[in-house]
């Protein structure tokens, strides 16, 4: 394998792993936010809007990559 191909493969692996980690983190954060939202709904309290920012936080690692 040539040097240029290794560089491209490394860049693809870097972005791919960061994207997979972001997807995993966003999925877990979304599940936690749904649980918290349901708990607030059951207690007749308004759900905090901050939950949405917690769901979107893991995607930033891919955006800054």
C-alpha positions as CSV (number, residue, x, y, z in Angstrom):
1,X,0.0,0.0,0.0
2,X,1.3,3.4,-0.9
3,X,1.8,6.3,1.5
4,X,-1.1,8.3,0.0
5,X,-3.4,5.3,0.4
6,X,-2.5,4.9,4.0
7,X,-3.1,8.6,4.6
8,X,-6.6,8.4,3.0
9,X,-7.4,5.2,4.9
10,X,-6.3,6.8,8.2
11,X,-8.5,9.9,7.5
12,X,-11.5,7.6,6.6
13,X,-11.0,5.5,9.8
14,X,-10.7,8.7,11.9
15,X,-14.0,10.1,10.6
16,X,-15.7,6.8,10.6
17,X,-14.9,6.0,14.2
18,X,-15.8,9.5,15.3
19,X,-19.1,9.2,13.5
20,X,-19.8,5.8,15.1
21,X,-19.0,7.1,18.6
22,X,-21.3,10.1,18.0
23,X,-24.2,7.9,16.8
24,X,-23.8,5.6,19.9
25,X,-23.6,8.6,22.3
26,X,-26.5,10.4,20.7
27,X,-28.6,7.2,20.9
28,X,-27.9,6.7,24.6
29,X,-28.5,10.4,25.3
30,X,-31.8,10.3,23.5
31,X,-32.9,7.3,25.5
32,X,-32.0,9.0,28.7
33,X,-33.8,12.2,27.6
34,X,-37.0,10.2,26.8
35,X,-36.8,8.6,30.2
36,X,-36.4,11.9,32.0
37,X,-39.1,13.5,29.9
38,X,-41.5,10.6,30.8
39,X,-40.6,11.0,34.5
40,X,-41.4,14.8,34.3
41,X,-44.7,14.0,32.5
42,X,-45.7,11.5,35.1
43,X,-45.1,14.1,37.9
44,X,-47.1,16.8,36.0
45,X,-44.0,18.9,35.7
46,X,-42.7,20.6,32.5
47,X,-39.8,18.9,30.9
48,X,-36.6,21.1,30.8
49,X,-35.6,22.2,27.4
50,X,-32.0,21.5,28.4
51,X,-32.6,17.8,27.7
52,X,-32.5,18.5,23.9
53,X,-29.0,20.0,24.2
54,X,-27.8,16.9,26.1
55,X,-29.0,14.8,23.2
56,X,-27.2,16.9,20.6
57,X,-23.9,17.2,22.5
58,X,-22.3,13.9,21.3
59,X,-22.5,14.9,17.7
60,X,-20.2,17.8,18.3
61,X,-17.2,15.5,18.4
62,X,-17.8,14.7,14.7
63,X,-18.4,18.3,13.7
64,X,-15.1,19.4,15.3
65,X,-13.1,16.4,13.9
